[in-house]
């Protein structure tokens, strides 16, 4: 979908939301669009939520290494966000969601993985009010 059509649809969604007091579950890969439309954001990796927080907080202070890598891949036009999210290149391949890795599902690609990450699955826990992360080191 081209950018102008995309903007029209997003505006329509927001108008309907205001008018009808709707709640949306909006699933997308374009993190700039997600930022524009979302009050709360959940980041998923291989079928599990790895981070959940208010929209702007995810962008200002991502705590999960996967969220940090995702945000670093966005071509930000805002220089502040571009500076904040320096490029992180993840090594390796995305694992199978059908047969995911043991422990933390992100451990084969995580740049800060420890030994326990291979065996212990991190629970989603609230590390700051309203900010949830599934990482042993967050
Ligand atoms: S639990 Fe370990 S492997 Fe998973 S994101 Fe955190 S540091 Fe990385």
Backbone and ligand atoms as CSV (ligand in chain L), in Angstrom:
chain,resi,resn,atom,element,x,y,z
A,1,UNK,N,N,0.855,-1.185,0.000
A,1,UNK,CA,C,0.000,0.000,0.000
A,1,UNK,C,C,0.896,1.242,0.000
A,2,UNK,N,N,0.588,2.215,-0.872
A,2,UNK,CA,C,1.478,3.370,-0.889
A,2,UNK,C,C,1.210,4.275,0.317
A,3,UNK,N,N,2.154,5.175,0.555
A,3,UNK,CA,C,2.152,5.931,1.805
A,3,UNK,C,C,0.907,6.800,1.958
A,4,UNK,N,N,0.431,7.399,0.851
A,4,UNK,CA,C,-0.727,8.291,0.991
A,4,UNK,C,C,-1.992,7.504,1.316
A,5,UNK,N,N,-2.156,6.323,0.701
A,5,UNK,CA,C,-3.318,5.471,1.020
A,5,UNK,C,C,-3.217,4.996,2.469
A,6,UNK,N,N,-2.010,4.624,2.843
A,6,UNK,CA,C,-1.779,4.167,4.216
A,6,UNK,C,C,-2.178,5.255,5.217
A,7,UNK,N,N,-1.771,6.488,4.940
A,7,UNK,CA,C,-2.099,7.601,5.841
A,7,UNK,C,C,-3.610,7.827,5.890
A,8,UNK,N,N,-4.274,7.712,4.757
A,8,UNK,CA,C,-5.735,7.890,4.742
A,8,UNK,C,C,-6.415,6.823,5.588
A,9,UNK,N,N,-5.962,5.595,5.460
A,9,UNK,CA,C,-6.583,4.504,6.223
A,9,UNK,C,C,-6.333,4.688,7.726
A,10,UNK,N,N,-5.111,5.083,8.065
A,10,UNK,CA,C,-4.809,5.310,9.493
A,10,UNK,C,C,-5.665,6.444,10.053
A,11,UNK,N,N,-5.826,7.501,9.285
A,11,UNK,CA,C,-6.665,8.612,9.748
A,11,UNK,C,C,-8.113,8.169,9.912
A,12,UNK,N,N,-8.589,7.352,8.972
A,12,UNK,CA,C,-9.954,6.842,9.066
A,12,UNK,C,C,-10.117,5.979,10.322
A,13,UNK,N,N,-9.138,5.117,10.552
A,13,UNK,CA,C,-9.187,4.279,11.760
A,13,UNK,C,C,-9.245,5.138,13.018
A,14,UNK,N,N,-8.446,6.188,13.043
A,14,UNK,CA,C,-8.425,7.049,14.233
A,14,UNK,C,C,-9.729,7.829,14.386
A,15,UNK,N,N,-10.292,8.278,13.277
A,15,UNK,CA,C,-11.587,8.972,13.352
A,15,UNK,C,C,-12.670,8.033,13.897
A,16,UNK,N,N,-12.680,6.795,13.382
A,16,UNK,CA,C,-13.678,5.827,13.850
A,16,UNK,C,C,-13.469,5.494,15.331
A,17,UNK,N,N,-12.210,5.426,15.705
A,17,UNK,CA,C,-11.909,5.130,17.108
A,17,UNK,C,C,-12.470,6.220,18.019
A,18,UNK,N,N,-12.238,7.480,17.624
A,18,UNK,CA,C,-12.745,8.592,18.443
A,18,UNK,C,C,-14.270,8.599,18.463
A,19,UNK,N,N,-14.851,8.394,17.298
A,19,UNK,CA,C,-16.298,8.502,17.174
A,19,UNK,C,C,-17.026,7.375,17.903
A,20,UNK,N,N,-16.499,6.164,17.763
A,20,UNK,CA,C,-17.209,4.981,18.277
A,20,UNK,C,C,-16.588,4.430,19.561
A,21,UNK,N,N,-15.542,5.100,20.061
A,21,UNK,CA,C,-14.828,4.672,21.277
A,21,UNK,C,C,-14.365,3.219,21.160
A,22,UNK,N,N,-13.657,2.948,20.078
A,22,UNK,CA,C,-13.205,1.580,19.805
A,22,UNK,C,C,-11.835,1.320,20.412
A,23,UNK,N,N,-11.563,0.041,20.600
A,23,UNK,CA,C,-10.205,-0.407,20.911
A,23,UNK,C,C,-9.743,-1.273,19.749
A,24,UNK,N,N,-8.532,-1.027,19.278
A,24,UNK,CA,C,-7.991,-1.832,18.179
A,24,UNK,C,C,-6.856,-2.713,18.676
A,25,UNK,N,N,-6.781,-3.902,18.081
A,25,UNK,CA,C,-5.559,-4.699,18.162
A,25,UNK,C,C,-4.929,-4.590,16.775
A,26,UNK,N,N,-3.863,-3.818,16.686
A,26,UNK,CA,C,-3.270,-3.471,15.395
A,26,UNK,C,C,-1.957,-4.240,15.240
A,27,UNK,N,N,-1.895,-5.113,14.243
A,27,UNK,CA,C,-0.707,-5.963,14.065
A,27,UNK,C,C,0.034,-5.477,12.827
A,28,UNK,N,N,1.307,-5.123,12.992
A,28,UNK,CA,C,2.053,-4.547,11.868
A,28,UNK,C,C,3.553,-4.757,12.070
A,29,UNK,N,N,4.274,-4.604,10.970
A,29,UNK,CA,C,5.730,-4.691,11.037
A,29,UNK,C,C,6.389,-3.321,10.907
A,30,UNK,N,N,5.641,-2.342,10.402
A,30,UNK,CA,C,6.217,-1.011,10.212
A,30,UNK,C,C,6.186,-0.254,11.543
A,31,UNK,N,N,7.341,-0.158,12.176
A,31,UNK,CA,C,7.382,0.402,13.535
A,31,UNK,C,C,7.096,1.894,13.575
A,32,UNK,N,N,7.231,2.588,12.453
A,32,UNK,CA,C,6.863,4.011,12.444
A,32,UNK,C,C,5.347,4.153,12.469
A,33,UNK,N,N,4.650,3.270,11.746
A,33,UNK,CA,C,3.179,3.285,11.775
A,33,UNK,C,C,2.685,2.871,13.160
A,34,UNK,N,N,3.293,1.844,13.696
A,34,UNK,CA,C,2.902,1.370,15.029
A,34,UNK,C,C,3.046,2.503,16.043
A,35,UNK,N,N,4.124,3.234,15.942
A,35,UNK,CA,C,4.354,4.352,16.865
A,35,UNK,C,C,3.259,5.410,16.728
A,36,UNK,N,N,2.838,5.632,15.513
A,36,UNK,CA,C,1.846,6.668,15.231
A,36,UNK,C,C,0.478,6.317,15.820
A,37,UNK,N,N,0.136,5.038,15.813
A,37,UNK,CA,C,-1.251,4.669,16.093
A,37,UNK,C,C,-1.454,4.044,17.488
A,38,UNK,N,N,-0.381,3.633,18.157
A,38,UNK,CA,C,-0.562,2.763,19.330
A,38,UNK,C,C,-0.431,3.472,20.668
A,39,UNK,N,N,-1.278,3.067,21.616
A,39,UNK,CA,C,-1.145,3.510,23.001
A,39,UNK,C,C,-0.254,2.543,23.782
A,40,UNK,N,N,-0.416,1.252,23.523
A,40,UNK,CA,C,0.437,0.231,24.138
A,40,UNK,C,C,0.953,-0.681,23.037
A,41,UNK,N,N,2.194,-1.126,23.189
A,41,UNK,CA,C,2.815,-1.957,22.157
A,41,UNK,C,C,3.359,-3.240,22.776
A,42,UNK,N,N,3.054,-4.355,22.140
A,42,UNK,CA,C,3.651,-5.641,22.523
A,42,UNK,C,C,4.559,-6.083,21.381
A,43,UNK,N,N,5.795,-6.395,21.702
A,43,UNK,CA,C,6.750,-6.907,20.705
A,43,UNK,C,C,6.804,-8.423,20.865
A,44,UNK,N,N,6.663,-9.136,19.754
A,44,UNK,CA,C,6.667,-10.599,19.809
A,44,UNK,C,C,7.872,-11.162,19.080
A,45,UNK,N,N,8.367,-12.293,19.598
A,45,UNK,CA,C,9.433,-13.025,18.906
A,45,UNK,C,C,9.079,-14.509,18.953
A,46,UNK,N,N,9.007,-15.146,17.806
A,46,UNK,CA,C,8.640,-16.562,17.688
A,46,UNK,C,C,7.400,-16.895,18.510
A,47,UNK,N,N,6.400,-16.038,18.413
A,47,UNK,CA,C,5.098,-16.344,19.004
A,47,UNK,C,C,4.920,-15.949,20.454
A,48,UNK,N,N,5.950,-15.402,21.083
A,48,UNK,CA,C,5.820,-14.981,22.484
A,48,UNK,C,C,6.029,-13.473,22.610
A,49,UNK,N,N,5.293,-12.876,23.548
A,49,UNK,CA,C,5.523,-11.458,23.842
A,49,UNK,C,C,6.825,-11.334,24.628
A,50,UNK,N,N,7.746,-10.506,24.115
A,50,UNK,CA,C,9.020,-10.314,24.810
A,50,UNK,C,C,9.086,-8.948,25.499
A,51,UNK,N,N,8.241,-8.006,25.063
A,51,UNK,CA,C,8.225,-6.694,25.707
A,51,UNK,C,C,6.859,-6.062,25.499
A,52,UNK,N,N,6.387,-5.370,26.534
A,52,UNK,CA,C,5.067,-4.744,26.485
A,52,UNK,C,C,5.147,-3.444,27.281
A,53,UNK,N,N,4.755,-2.342,26.660
A,53,UNK,CA,C,4.813,-1.050,27.364
A,53,UNK,C,C,3.988,-0.024,26.612
A,54,UNK,N,N,3.828,1.131,27.236
A,54,UNK,CA,C,3.184,2.254,26.554
A,54,UNK,C,C,3.995,2.593,25.306
A,55,UNK,N,N,3.286,3.066,24.282
A,55,UNK,CA,C,3.905,3.275,22.983
A,55,UNK,C,C,5.214,4.031,23.012
A,56,UNK,N,N,5.215,5.226,23.540
A,56,UNK,CA,C,6.425,6.033,23.463
A,56,UNK,C,C,7.548,5.461,24.317
A,57,UNK,N,N,7.196,4.778,25.396
A,57,UNK,CA,C,8.235,4.216,26.257
A,57,UNK,C,C,9.042,3.135,25.535
A,58,UNK,N,N,8.357,2.332,24.729
A,58,UNK,CA,C,9.069,1.298,23.950
A,58,UNK,C,C,10.121,1.943,23.054
A,59,UNK,N,N,9.796,3.086,22.486
A,59,UNK,CA,C,10.723,3.748,21.557
A,59,UNK,C,C,11.833,4.496,22.287
A,60,UNK,N,N,11.485,5.034,23.466
A,60,UNK,CA,C,12.492,5.811,24.198
A,60,UNK,C,C,13.413,4.920,25.025
A,61,UNK,N,N,12.865,3.817,25.525
A,61,UNK,CA,C,13.685,2.977,26.396
A,61,UNK,C,C,13.382,1.495,26.164
A,62,UNK,N,N,13.733,0.982,24.984
A,62,UNK,CA,C,13.528,-0.451,24.749
A,62,UNK,C,C,14.468,-1.248,25.650
A,63,UNK,N,N,13.937,-2.275,26.310
A,63,UNK,CA,C,14.753,-3.017,27.261
A,63,UNK,C,C,15.131,-4.410,26.766
A,64,UNK,N,N,14.340,-4.963,25.868
A,64,UNK,CA,C,14.664,-6.311,25.377
A,64,UNK,C,C,15.621,-6.203,24.183
A,65,UNK,N,N,16.643,-7.054,24.126
A,65,UNK,CA,C,17.604,-6.972,23.012
A,65,UNK,C,C,16.951,-7.104,21.637
A,66,UNK,N,N,15.866,-7.877,21.543
A,66,UNK,CA,C,15.203,-7.992,20.232
A,66,UNK,C,C,14.518,-6.681,19.870
A,67,UNK,N,N,13.849,-6.051,20.823
A,67,UNK,CA,C,13.211,-4.759,20.556
A,67,UNK,C,C,14.271,-3.738,20.144
A,68,UNK,N,N,15.402,-3.749,20.826
A,68,UNK,CA,C,16.476,-2.805,20.494
A,68,UNK,C,C,16.957,-3.018,19.058
A,69,UNK,N,N,17.103,-4.298,18.673
A,69,UNK,CA,C,17.556,-4.588,17.306
A,69,UNK,C,C,16.494,-4.177,16.281
A,70,UNK,N,N,15.225,-4.447,16.597
A,70,UNK,CA,C,14.147,-4.048,15.680
A,70,UNK,C,C,14.156,-2.545,15.446
A,71,UNK,N,N,14.233,-1.799,16.535
A,71,UNK,CA,C,14.196,-0.337,16.420
A,71,UNK,C,C,15.428,0.199,15.704
A,72,UNK,N,N,16.532,-0.518,15.841
A,72,UNK,CA,C,17.765,-0.050,15.182
A,72,UNK,C,C,17.686,-0.230,13.673
A,73,UNK,N,N,16.766,-1.073,13.204
A,73,UNK,CA,C,16.658,-1.337,11.762
A,73,UNK,C,C,15.732,-0.349,11.059
A,74,UNK,N,N,15.066,0.509,11.821
A,74,UNK,CA,C,14.125,1.463,11.222
A,74,UNK,C,C,14.907,2.665,10.662
A,75,UNK,N,N,14.631,3.056,9.424
A,75,UNK,CA,C,15.284,4.262,8.882
A,75,UNK,C,C,14.593,5.525,9.413
A,76,UNK,N,N,14.943,5.933,10.620
A,76,UNK,CA,C,14.273,7.071,11.263
A,76,UNK,C,C,14.567,8.370,10.528
A,77,UNK,N,N,13.554,9.182,10.368
A,77,UNK,CA,C,13.783,10.516,9.818
A,77,UNK,C,C,14.008,11.523,10.948
A,78,UNK,N,N,13.555,11.180,12.143
A,78,UNK,CA,C,13.779,12.033,13.315
A,78,UNK,C,C,15.219,11.800,13.797
A,79,UNK,N,N,16.089,12.827,13.748
A,79,UNK,CA,C,17.505,12.625,14.109
A,79,UNK,C,C,17.689,12.138,15.546
A,80,UNK,N,N,16.808,12.559,16.445
A,80,UNK,CA,C,16.921,12.103,17.839
A,80,UNK,C,C,16.737,10.583,17.923
A,81,UNK,N,N,15.734,10.064,17.216
A,81,UNK,CA,C,15.496,8.614,17.232
A,81,UNK,C,C,16.598,7.877,16.474
A,82,UNK,N,N,17.093,8.481,15.398
A,82,UNK,CA,C,18.176,7.849,14.631
A,82,UNK,C,C,19.433,7.712,15.499
A,83,UNK,N,N,19.730,8.744,16.295
A,83,UNK,CA,C,20.899,8.697,17.186
A,83,UNK,C,C,20.699,7.665,18.284
A,84,UNK,N,N,19.483,7.626,18.806
A,84,UNK,CA,C,19.193,6.734,19.942
A,84,UNK,C,C,19.280,5.265,19.533
A,85,UNK,N,N,18.832,4.956,18.304
A,85,UNK,CA,C,18.754,3.556,17.888
A,85,UNK,C,C,19.841,3.251,16.865
A,86,UNK,N,N,21.073,3.201,17.324
A,86,UNK,CA,C,22.194,2.869,16.451
A,86,UNK,C,C,22.041,1.437,15.950
A,87,UNK,N,N,22.463,1.197,14.715
A,87,UNK,CA,C,22.235,-0.094,14.057
A,87,UNK,C,C,22.846,-1.250,14.834
A,88,UNK,N,N,22.038,-2.279,15.059
A,88,UNK,CA,C,22.483,-3.527,15.676
A,88,UNK,C,C,22.254,-4.632,14.646
A,89,UNK,N,N,23.315,-5.316,14.260
A,89,UNK,CA,C,23.183,-6.414,13.291
A,89,UNK,C,C,23.100,-7.721,14.074
A,90,UNK,N,N,22.003,-8.431,13.913
A,90,UNK,CA,C,21.864,-9.729,14.590
A,90,UNK,C,C,22.519,-10.814,13.745
A,91,UNK,N,N,23.249,-11.688,14.402
A,91,UNK,CA,C,23.873,-12.821,13.715
A,91,UNK,C,C,22.892,-13.979,13.642
A,92,UNK,N,N,23.118,-14.891,12.714
A,92,UNK,CA,C,22.353,-16.137,12.665
A,92,UNK,C,C,20.996,-15.993,12.000
A,93,UNK,N,N,20.314,-17.136,11.951
A,93,UNK,CA,C,19.014,-17.224,11.288
A,93,UNK,C,C,17.897,-17.191,12.324
A,94,UNK,N,N,16.710,-16.773,11.863
A,94,UNK,CA,C,15.536,-16.851,12.732
A,94,UNK,C,C,15.203,-18.326,12.933
A,95,UNK,N,N,15.028,-18.727,14.182
A,95,UNK,CA,C,14.730,-20.133,14.476
A,95,UNK,C,C,13.301,-20.466,14.082
A,96,UNK,N,N,13.014,-21.770,14.043
A,96,UNK,CA,C,11.674,-22.241,13.676
A,96,UNK,C,C,10.687,-21.956,14.805
A,97,UNK,N,N,9.521,-21.418,14.442
A,97,UNK,CA,C,8.471,-21.201,15.446
A,97,UNK,C,C,7.787,-22.522,15.785
A,98,UNK,N,N,7.876,-23.493,14.874
A,98,UNK,CA,C,7.265,-24.810,15.117
A,98,UNK,C,C,8.107,-25.607,16.112
A,99,UNK,N,N,9.411,-25.451,15.996
A,99,UNK,CA,C,10.330,-26.164,16.889
A,99,UNK,C,C,11.305,-25.147,17.477
A,100,UNK,N,N,10.819,-24.285,18.387
A,100,UNK,CA,C,11.648,-23.171,18.859
A,100,UNK,C,C,12.808,-23.651,19.742
A,101,UNK,N,N,13.821,-22.829,19.891
A,101,UNK,CA,C,14.958,-23.191,20.739
A,101,UNK,C,C,14.531,-23.327,22.198
A,102,UNK,N,N,15.314,-24.073,22.961
A,102,UNK,CA,C,15.057,-24.200,24.399
A,102,UNK,C,C,15.381,-22.867,25.079
A,103,UNK,N,N,14.950,-22.754,26.333
A,103,UNK,CA,C,15.260,-21.546,27.110
A,103,UNK,C,C,14.639,-20.315,26.471
A,104,UNK,N,N,15.384,-19.248,26.433
A,104,UNK,CA,C,14.910,-18.039,25.760
A,104,UNK,C,C,14.931,-18.280,24.253
A,105,UNK,N,N,13.820,-18.069,23.612
A,105,UNK,CA,C,13.733,-18.347,22.171
A,105,UNK,C,C,14.653,-17.457,21.347
A,106,UNK,N,N,15.070,-16.357,21.933
A,106,UNK,CA,C,15.924,-15.422,21.195
A,106,UNK,C,C,17.413,-15.727,21.400
A,107,UNK,N,N,17.741,-16.693,22.270
A,107,UNK,CA,C,19.148,-16.845,22.656
A,107,UNK,C,C,20.111,-17.143,21.499
A,108,UNK,N,N,19.710,-17.888,20.435
A,108,UNK,CA,C,20.702,-18.141,19.373
A,108,UNK,C,C,21.165,-16.858,18.661
A,109,UNK,N,N,20.382,-15.783,18.761
A,109,UNK,CA,C,20.735,-14.543,18.046
A,109,UNK,C,C,21.036,-13.391,18.990
A,110,UNK,N,N,20.872,-13.619,20.278
A,110,UNK,CA,C,20.995,-12.510,21.231
A,110,UNK,C,C,22.461,-12.128,21.452
A,111,UNK,N,N,22.804,-10.862,21.279
A,111,UNK,CA,C,24.210,-10.460,21.435
A,111,UNK,C,C,24.686,-10.469,22.887
A,112,UNK,N,N,23.769,-10.594,23.851
A,112,UNK,CA,C,24.199,-10.576,25.261
A,112,UNK,C,C,23.787,-11.848,25.995
A,113,UNK,N,N,23.509,-12.909,25.268
A,113,UNK,CA,C,23.039,-14.155,25.897
A,113,UNK,C,C,24.073,-14.710,26.874
A,114,UNK,N,N,23.558,-15.282,27.949
A,114,UNK,CA,C,24.400,-15.978,28.927
A,114,UNK,C,C,24.087,-17.476,28.854
A,115,UNK,N,N,24.872,-18.278,29.575
A,115,UNK,CA,C,24.653,-19.734,29.552
A,115,UNK,C,C,23.222,-20.095,29.929
A,116,UNK,N,N,22.686,-19.457,30.975
A,116,UNK,CA,C,21.354,-19.855,31.456
A,116,UNK,C,C,20.262,-19.558,30.421
A,117,UNK,N,N,20.541,-18.656,29.491
A,117,UNK,CA,C,19.532,-18.316,28.480
A,117,UNK,C,C,19.197,-19.518,27.599
A,118,UNK,N,N,20.135,-20.483,27.526
A,118,UNK,CA,C,19.891,-21.658,26.689
A,118,UNK,C,C,18.895,-22.620,27.317
A,119,UNK,N,N,18.743,-22.541,28.638
A,119,UNK,CA,C,17.901,-23.521,29.331
A,119,UNK,C,C,16.727,-22.918,30.075
A,120,UNK,N,N,16.857,-21.687,30.535
A,120,UNK,CA,C,15.796,-21.079,31.343
A,120,UNK,C,C,14.996,-20.101,30.498
A,121,UNK,N,N,13.709,-20.343,30.423
A,121,UNK,CA,C,12.845,-19.447,29.662
A,121,UNK,C,C,12.504,-18.234,30.532
A,122,UNK,N,N,12.831,-17.037,30.102
A,122,UNK,CA,C,12.542,-15.860,30.937
A,122,UNK,C,C,11.046,-15.563,30.967
A,123,UNK,N,N,10.539,-15.254,32.144
A,123,UNK,CA,C,9.132,-14.903,32.289
A,123,UNK,C,C,8.943,-13.420,31.989
A,124,UNK,N,N,7.762,-13.103,31.490
A,124,UNK,CA,C,7.424,-11.692,31.281
A,124,UNK,C,C,7.177,-11.076,32.657
A,125,UNK,N,N,7.958,-10.077,33.034
A,125,UNK,CA,C,7.775,-9.463,34.358
A,125,UNK,C,C,7.812,-7.949,34.243
A,126,UNK,N,N,7.159,-7.322,35.193
A,126,UNK,CA,C,7.037,-5.862,35.168
A,126,UNK,C,C,8.288,-5.263,35.805
A,127,UNK,N,N,9.125,-4.617,35.013
A,127,UNK,CA,C,10.382,-4.082,35.520
A,127,UNK,C,C,10.275,-2.591,35.868
A,128,UNK,N,N,9.291,-1.937,35.284
A,128,UNK,CA,C,8.942,-0.551,35.630
A,128,UNK,C,C,7.425,-0.500,35.540
A,129,UNK,N,N,6.773,0.454,36.210
A,129,UNK,CA,C,5.321,0.473,36.144
A,129,UNK,C,C,4.807,0.457,34.694
A,130,UNK,N,N,4.073,-0.599,34.362
A,130,UNK,CA,C,3.496,-0.717,33.023
A,130,UNK,C,C,4.451,-1.186,31.940
A,131,UNK,N,N,5.676,-1.481,32.301
A,131,UNK,CA,C,6.678,-1.893,31.305
A,131,UNK,C,C,7.122,-3.331,31.635
A,132,UNK,N,N,6.762,-4.261,30.765
A,132,UNK,CA,C,6.987,-5.690,30.980
A,132,UNK,C,C,8.038,-6.196,30.002
A,133,UNK,N,N,8.937,-7.046,30.506
A,133,UNK,CA,C,10.007,-7.575,29.659
A,133,UNK,C,C,10.266,-9.039,30.011
A,134,UNK,N,N,10.507,-9.854,28.985
A,134,UNK,CA,C,10.891,-11.249,29.190
A,134,UNK,C,C,12.359,-11.397,28.844
A,135,UNK,N,N,13.224,-11.086,29.793
A,135,UNK,CA,C,14.679,-11.221,29.592
A,135,UNK,C,C,15.314,-11.352,30.953
A,136,UNK,N,N,16.238,-12.313,31.102
A,136,UNK,CA,C,16.917,-12.504,32.384
A,136,UNK,C,C,17.732,-11.277,32.793
A,137,UNK,N,N,18.157,-10.502,31.818
A,137,UNK,CA,C,19.093,-9.407,32.130
A,137,UNK,C,C,18.431,-8.026,32.148
A,138,UNK,N,N,17.138,-7.981,31.936
A,138,UNK,CA,C,16.473,-6.668,31.916
A,138,UNK,C,C,16.108,-6.229,33.337
L,1,LIG,S1,S,17.016,-13.910,28.280
L,1,LIG,FE1,FE,19.126,-14.060,27.574
L,1,LIG,S2,S,19.001,-14.644,25.413
L,1,LIG,FE2,FE,16.990,-13.921,26.042
L,1,LIG,S3,S,16.965,-11.790,25.478
L,1,LIG,FE3,FE,17.625,-11.875,27.600
L,1,LIG,S4,S,19.871,-11.970,27.547
L,1,LIG,FE4,FE,19.099,-12.422,25.488
